């Protein structure tokens, strides 16, 4: 594998560089998303549609704790990219050391709290009725592995900040493939049910951690920290916190939306409607992988060149990233509009000898999923501008605008919409909230980004 130096972020042509960064990121996200998708298909076919709903209830809690690692990773990686661009190697090393210490401290504390309040958290996130027991089984086992996932998410962003996207891609592929193999063994062969799904997921986190540890311990990484770098540095912690708070706030709002949606949909249609949203949620993670890949590839390019004072390259990277991401989003949009029923059917067993309740649930999900999918993804072609715009401010260290733009879609628009529209339009009101929030957030981000480019990147 060819080594990529951080300096190339400031010299290679932007189009070529973005492809070099975005393709491995997209492949990594694709494999990770496929893992989530196929995992859900396995669970739906081998355990049942209620199990899909149970996992959907658990994800916001475990992902929020893991997102602490991602927040620390992205916040610190913004510092690392700009420090490498400005040739401040020692600051980059101190930042990475502080990221490791902070991730361990915060996530282990949160896992302890999550296990202590397990019986209150699961119902709060919609784990009611028949969903509660399988959700609790899955939640407890997966939570043990979440600190390793948090370290992986933190480490992955640092690998990208070093300009080594191929290694970051491999770090995402290894746990995904491992999880799928173990899913087959634990669920299908050993018939462990929800326990099998949970242990397969946790083992995937451990595999990922092992690879990332190997990367930083080997000669592939330029960041060779020493014990003194692990000691907390208050100015660096403040900068990590201010930038990482953007990512953490986004995930916190995402967890809140899961909580609201699961409860609203449970009240509107019970467990089957929560299962519909679980399928939609998996497609939100999977279908947009190329857009997220371009966004991930864009971050170190913008951060490095901004730190080096190469503003013309920053402007070019913004324009190129938006064009690439918009093209990918449009292709995704076409596929989802044409094949929504076929996509939903993948998640459900086609056996006719299932219990009557399971057959009724499957029929409900197949009937309601296509219209839900078409509405939820109706504004997909325009979301590239919103994602790239918010990512730009985070990459250059402007925490406040990054935070506000990140929260615009879900916090300022989506949550009020899902509280209001279902009162008038019922289930359809829930799905209508998605494209309306996307449209409004994109307009706001576009206006703010144009002003920033005109006033700063000159």
C-alpha positions in Angstrom: 0.0 0.0 0.0 1.5 3.4 -1.1 2.1 5.8 1.8 0.5 9.2 1.6 2.2 12.1 3.4 0.2 14.9 5.1 2.1 17.4 2.9 0.3 16.1 -0.2 -2.9 17.6 1.1 -1.5 21.0 0.3 0.1 20.2 -3.1 -1.9 17.6 -5.1 -4.7 18.8 -7.5 -7.9 19.2 -5.5 -10.0 16.9 -7.7 -7.5 14.1 -7.7 -6.9 14.6 -4.0 -10.6 14.5 -3.1 -11.0 11.3 -5.0 -8.0 9.9 -3.3 -9.4 10.8 0.1 -13.1 10.2 -0.6 -13.0 6.8 -2.4 -11.4 4.9 0.5 -13.7 6.8 2.9 -16.7 5.9 0.8 -15.7 2.2 0.6 -15.1 2.1 4.4 -18.5 3.7 5.0 -20.1 1.4 2.4 -18.8 -1.7 4.1 -19.7 -0.5 7.5 -23.2 0.4 6.2 -23.5 -2.9 4.5 -22.6 -4.5 7.8 -25.5 -2.7 9.5 -27.8 -3.4 6.6 -27.0 -7.1 6.3 -26.9 -7.5 10.1 -30.5 -6.1 10.1 -31.5 -8.4 7.3 -30.1 -11.4 9.2 -31.9 -10.4 12.4 -35.2 -9.8 10.5 -35.0 -13.1 8.7 -33.6 -15.3 11.5 -35.0 -13.7 14.6 -38.0 -11.6 13.5 -39.2 -8.1 12.7 -39.7 -7.2 16.4 -35.9 -7.9 16.8 -35.2 -5.2 14.2 -37.3 -2.7 16.2 -35.5 -3.7 19.4 -32.1 -3.0 17.9 -33.4 0.4 16.6 -34.3 1.3 20.1 -30.9 0.4 21.5 -28.8 2.2 18.9 -29.3 5.8 20.0 -27.9 5.0 23.5 -24.9 3.0 22.4 -24.2 5.2 19.4 -24.3 8.4 21.6 -21.6 7.0 23.9 -19.6 5.9 20.9 -20.1 9.3 19.4 -18.2 10.8 22.3 -15.2 9.1 20.7 -16.1 10.4 17.3 -16.6 13.9 18.7 -13.2 13.9 20.4 -11.7 12.4 17.2 -13.1 15.0 14.9 -12.4 17.9 17.2 -8.8 16.8 17.8 -8.3 15.9 14.1 -9.2 19.4 13.0 -6.4 20.6 15.3 -4.0 17.9 14.0 -4.7 18.8 10.3 -4.1 22.5 10.9 -1.1 21.8 13.1 0.5 19.6 10.4 -0.3 22.2 7.8 1.4 24.8 9.9 4.4 22.4 10.7 3.6 22.3 14.4 4.3 18.6 15.0 4.5 18.7 18.8 1.0 20.2 19.0 -0.3 17.4 16.8 1.3 14.8 19.1 -0.1 16.5 22.3 -3.5 16.6 20.7 -3.5 12.9 19.9 -2.4 11.9 23.3 -5.1 14.0 24.9 -7.7 12.5 22.6 -6.8 9.0 23.8 -7.0 9.9 27.5 -10.2 11.9 27.2 -11.9 9.2 25.2 -11.1 6.5 27.8 -12.2 8.7 30.7 -15.5 9.8 29.2 -16.7 6.6 27.5 -16.0 4.3 30.5 -17.9 6.7 32.7 -20.9 6.9 30.3 -21.0 3.1 29.9 -21.2 2.6 33.7 -24.1 5.1 33.8 -25.8 3.4 30.8 -25.7 0.0 32.5 -26.9 1.4 35.8 -30.0 3.0 34.2 -30.7 0.3 31.7 -34.3 -0.4 32.8 -35.2 3.3 32.5 -33.4 4.1 29.3 -34.8 1.4 27.1 -38.5 2.3 27.6 -37.7 6.0 27.3 -36.3 5.3 23.8 -39.4 3.4 22.7 -38.5 -0.1 24.0 -42.0 -0.9 25.2 -44.3 -3.9 25.0 -42.8 -6.9 23.1 -39.7 -4.8 22.2 -38.4 -4.4 25.8 -36.8 -7.8 26.5 -34.9 -8.4 23.2 -33.8 -4.7 23.4 -32.4 -5.2 26.9 -30.5 -8.3 25.9 -28.9 -6.6 23.0 -28.2 -3.4 24.8 -26.3 -4.8 27.8 -23.9 -7.0 25.7 -23.2 -4.3 23.1 -22.5 -1.6 25.7 -19.5 -3.6 27.0 -17.8 -3.1 23.6 -18.7 0.6 23.1 -15.5 2.0 24.7 -13.5 0.1 22.1 -15.9 1.4 19.4 -15.3 5.0 20.7 -11.5 4.5 20.5 -11.9 3.2 17.0 -14.0 6.2 15.9 -11.5 8.6 17.4 -8.5 6.8 15.9 -10.1 6.6 12.5 -10.4 10.4 12.2 -6.8 10.8 13.3 -5.7 8.4 10.6 -7.5 10.6 8.0 -5.9 13.7 9.5 -2.5 12.2 8.7 -3.5 11.9 5.1 -3.8 8.0 5.1 -7.4 7.3 4.0 -6.6 3.7 2.8 -5.7 2.6 6.3 -8.8 4.3 7.7 -10.9 2.4 5.1 -9.4 -1.0 6.2 -10.1 -0.1 9.8 -13.8 0.2 8.9 -13.9 -2.9 6.7 -12.3 -5.4 9.3 -15.0 -5.1 12.0 -17.8 -5.1 9.4 -16.7 -8.3 7.7 -16.0 -9.9 11.1 -19.4 -9.0 12.4 -21.2 -10.5 9.4 -19.2 -13.8 9.7 -19.9 -14.0 13.4 -23.6 -13.1 12.8 -23.9 -16.2 10.6 -22.1 -18.4 13.2 -23.8 -17.0 16.3 -27.3 -16.5 15.0 -27.8 -19.1 12.3 -25.5 -21.9 13.3 -25.5 -21.6 17.1 -29.0 -20.2 17.3 -28.1 -17.7 20.0 -30.8 -15.2 18.9 -30.4 -11.6 20.2 -27.4 -12.7 22.3 -25.7 -13.9 19.1 -26.4 -10.6 17.3 -25.0 -8.6 20.2 -21.8 -10.6 20.7 -21.1 -10.5 16.9 -21.3 -6.7 17.1 -19.1 -6.4 20.1 -16.5 -8.7 18.6 -16.5 -6.5 15.6 -15.6 -3.5 17.8 -12.7 -5.4 19.3 -11.3 -6.4 15.8 -11.4 -2.7 14.8 -9.6 -1.6 17.9 -6.9 -4.2 17.3 -6.2 -2.9 13.8 -6.1 0.7 14.8 -3.7 0.0 17.7 -1.5 -1.8 15.2 -1.5 1.2 12.8 -0.4 3.7 15.4 2.2 1.3 16.9 3.7 0.6 13.4 5.8 2.8 11.1 2.7 3.7 9.1 1.8 6.5 11.5 3.7 9.8 11.8 2.2 10.4 15.2 4.5 8.6 17.7 3.2 9.7 21.1 5.1 9.3 24.4 3.5 9.0 27.9 3.9 12.7 28.5 1.5 13.4 25.6 -1.2 11.6 27.5 -1.3 14.2 30.3 -4.2 16.6 29.9 -3.3 20.0 28.4 -6.1 22.4 29.2 -5.8 24.7 26.1 -5.9 21.7 23.8 -8.8 20.1 25.8 -10.8 23.3 25.4 -10.1 23.4 21.6 -11.0 19.6 21.3 -14.1 20.2 23.3 -15.3 23.3 21.4 -14.9 21.6 18.0 -15.9 18.1 19.2 -19.0 19.5 20.8 -20.3 20.0 17.2 -20.3 16.3 16.5 -21.5 15.4 20.0 -24.4 17.8 19.7 -25.3 16.3 16.3 -25.4 12.8 17.8 -27.2 14.0 20.9 -29.9 15.5 18.7 -30.0 12.3 16.6 -30.5 10.3 19.8 -33.3 12.7 20.8 -35.0 12.3 17.4 -34.8 8.5 17.8 -36.4 8.8 21.2 -39.2 11.0 19.8 -39.8 9.1 16.6 -39.9 5.7 18.3 -42.4 6.9 20.8 -44.5 8.8 18.3 -44.6 5.9 15.9 -45.3 3.4 18.7 -48.3 5.5 19.7 -49.5 5.8 16.0 -49.0 2.1 15.0 -47.4 0.1 17.7 -44.4 -2.2 17.2 -44.9 -2.7 13.4 -44.6 1.0 12.7 -41.4 1.2 14.8 -40.1 -1.7 12.6 -40.8 0.5 9.5 -38.7 3.3 10.9 -36.0 0.8 11.8 -35.7 -0.1 8.1 -35.8 3.5 7.1 -33.1 4.3 9.6 -30.8 1.5 8.2 -31.3 3.0 4.7 -30.4 6.5 6.0 -27.1 5.0 7.2 -26.5 2.9 4.1 -27.8 4.8 1.1 -25.9 8.0 1.7 -22.5 6.4 2.1 -21.0 8.1 -1.0 -22.1 11.5 0.3 -20.6 10.8 3.7 -17.5 9.5 2.1 -17.0 12.8 0.1 -17.6 14.7 3.3 -15.0 12.7 5.2 -12.5 13.1 2.4 -13.1 16.9 2.3 -12.4 17.5 6.0 -8.6 17.0 6.1 -8.1 18.7 2.8 -9.9 21.9 3.9 -8.3 21.8 7.3 -4.8 21.4 6.1 -5.0 24.1 3.4 -6.7 26.5 5.7 -4.0 26.0 8.3 -1.4 26.6 5.5 -3.1 29.8 4.4 -4.0 28.4 0.9 -7.5 29.9 0.7 -7.8 29.4 -3.1 -7.4 25.7 -2.6 -10.0 25.8 0.2 -12.5 27.4 -2.1 -11.8 24.9 -4.8 -12.2 22.0 -2.3 -15.6 23.3 -1.2 -16.9 23.6 -4.8 -15.5 20.2 -5.9 -16.8 18.4 -2.8 -20.3 19.8 -3.3 -20.4 18.8 -7.0 -19.1 15.2 -6.3 -21.5 14.8 -3.3 -24.5 16.1 -5.2 -23.9 13.7 -8.1 -23.7 10.8 -5.7 -26.8 11.9 -3.8 -28.8 12.1 -7.0 -27.9 8.6 -8.0 -29.0 7.3 -4.6 -32.2 9.3 -4.9 -33.1 7.6 -8.2 -32.5 4.1 -6.8 -34.6 4.7 -3.7 -37.5 6.2 -5.6 -37.6 3.3 -8.1 -37.2 0.3 -5.8 -38.6 1.1 -2.3 -40.8 -2.0 -2.0 -38.0 -4.4 -3.1 -35.7 -2.8 -0.6 -38.1 -3.2 2.3 -38.8 -6.9 1.4 -35.1 -7.7 1.9 -35.4 -7.1 5.6 -38.3 -9.6 6.1 -38.6 -13.3 6.0 -40.7 -14.7 3.2 -41.6 -17.9 5.1 -45.3 -18.7 5.3 -45.1 -20.9 8.4 -44.4 -18.0 10.8 -46.7 -17.2 13.7 -49.8 -15.2 12.7 -48.6 -12.1 14.6 -45.2 -12.1 12.8 -47.0 -12.5 9.4 -49.3 -9.6 10.2 -46.3 -7.5 11.2 -44.4 -8.3 8.0 -47.5 -7.4 5.9 -47.8 -4.1 7.7 -44.2 -3.2 7.2 -44.3 -4.1 3.5 -47.4 -2.0 3.0 -46.1 1.1 4.8 -42.4 1.2 3.9 -42.5 2.3 0.3 -44.3 5.6 0.8 -42.3 6.2 3.9 -39.0 5.7 2.0 -40.0 7.9 -0.9 -41.0 10.8 1.4 -38.0 10.5 3.7 -35.5 10.6 0.8 -37.4 13.1 -1.3 -34.9 15.9 -0.8 -31.7 13.8 -1.0 -30.2 15.5 -4.1 -29.8 18.8 -2.3 -28.3 17.6 1.0 -24.7 17.7 -0.2 -24.6 21.5 0.3 -25.8 21.2 3.9 -23.3 18.5 4.8 -20.3 20.0 3.1 -21.1 23.5 4.4 -21.3 22.4 8.0 -18.2 20.2 7.7 -16.2 23.2 6.3 -16.6 25.3 9.5 -15.7 22.3 11.6 -12.6 21.6 9.6 -11.2 25.2 9.9 -11.9 25.4 13.7 -14.9 27.7 13.7 -16.9 25.9 16.3 -19.9 28.1 16.7 -21.1 28.3 13.1 -20.3 24.6 12.7 -22.5 23.8 15.7 -25.4 26.0 14.6 -25.3 24.6 11.0 -25.0 21.1 12.2 -28.0 21.5 14.5 -30.1 23.4 11.9 -31.7 20.3 10.2 -32.5 18.1 13.1 -32.6 20.5 16.1 -34.1 23.7 14.6 -36.4 22.2 12.0 -36.9 18.4 12.2 -37.8 18.1 15.9 -40.5 20.9 15.8 -41.9 19.4 12.6 -42.2 15.8 14.0 -44.0 17.2 17.0 -46.4 19.3 14.9 -47.1 17.5 11.6 -48.2 14.1 13.0 -51.0 15.9 14.9 -52.5 16.9 11.6 -51.4 14.2 9.1 -50.7 11.2 11.4 -48.0 8.7 10.1 -47.6 10.7 6.8 -46.8 13.8 8.9 -43.8 12.0 10.4 -42.3 11.1 7.0 -43.1 14.6 5.5 -40.9 16.1 8.2 -37.7 14.7 6.7 -37.7 16.4 3.3 -39.0 19.7 4.7 -36.2 19.8 7.3 -33.6 19.0 4.6 -34.9 21.8 2.3 -34.9 24.4 5.0 -31.5 23.4 6.4 -29.9 23.5 3.0 -31.2 27.0 2.3 -29.8 28.3 5.6 -26.4 26.6 5.1 -26.1 27.7 1.5 -26.6 31.4 2.5 -24.2 31.2 5.4 -21.5 29.4 3.4 -21.7 32.0 0.5 -21.2 34.8 3.0 -18.2 33.0 4.6 -16.5 32.4 1.2 -17.0 36.1 0.2 -15.7 37.5 3.5 -12.9 35.1 4.5 -11.6 33.0 1.7 -10.2 35.8 -0.4 
